Amino acid sequence: MRILVLNGSPKRDKSDTMHITRAFLEGMHEAAHQDIRLIHVIDKHIEPCTGCFSCMRNGGTCVHDDDMRQILEEVLSCDLLIWSFPLYCYGMPAPLKALLDRTLPLSGMAMQKVGDRYEHVGQADYSHLRYLMISGCGFPNSRHIFEPAVAQFKLCFPGSHTILTVPESPMFNAPEAAVVIEPRLALVKQAGKQYAETGRIDAALLAEICAPMIPEEQYAAIVNGGV
């Protein structure tokens, strides 16, 4: 499988969330060899979308001549697109959001009704793509935290999407927390292997991965103790 990972963390390889993403990819590798390309979005030149809609009227050509042209080519050539990012203000970090905005050339101005909502008709064929969102946050729970990012992801990629949201993710960069993070990363690897084999993750396994690693109150006390 050709996999493109978009790492939205400004911390690059030191990202808390990338620990989760790497474990997932290791699990996929256990099932079968994977062709993986990783992009640190912070390193790319991506101008913000100006909303001029030139791309939607002119066959997908954006007015900006920057790194997005190559990125869009890589997106269309992959089978699985992984969006890996920490939660910033309940959504994507700005560099990754800029990239998401600049996927507009894949769509045309024409729209069609799909179910209860309208969608733009694609200018490119990306029907083969599957989408995976992996997001970590520094809060001790998932409730009333990830909902905005999850809602956006589902609306942008209504078909063939899978979502992993992991609270307490700064613990993945804390060696002293190995007693709890190693079992959690083992579950993530299991999920990656399952996804590679079946195209899905068992709901019970997904719930385990997305649950707090230590009690919420204990985590909050540890964080507050270091302030």
Salt bridges, closest charged atoms under 4 A:
ASP13 OD1 - HIS40 NE2 3.49
GLU30 OE2 - LYS189 NZ 3.20
ASP43 OD1 - ARG12 NH2 2.68
GLU47 OE2 - HIS45 NE2 2.79
ASP65 OD1 - ARG69 NH1 3.95
ASP66 OD2 - ARG102 NH1 2.74
GLU74 OE1 - ARG37 NE 2.73
ASP79 OD1 - ARG2 NH2 3.47
ASP101 OD1 - LYS97 NZ 2.60
GLU119 OE2 - ARG117 NH2 2.97
GLU216 OE2 - ARG143 NH2 3.28
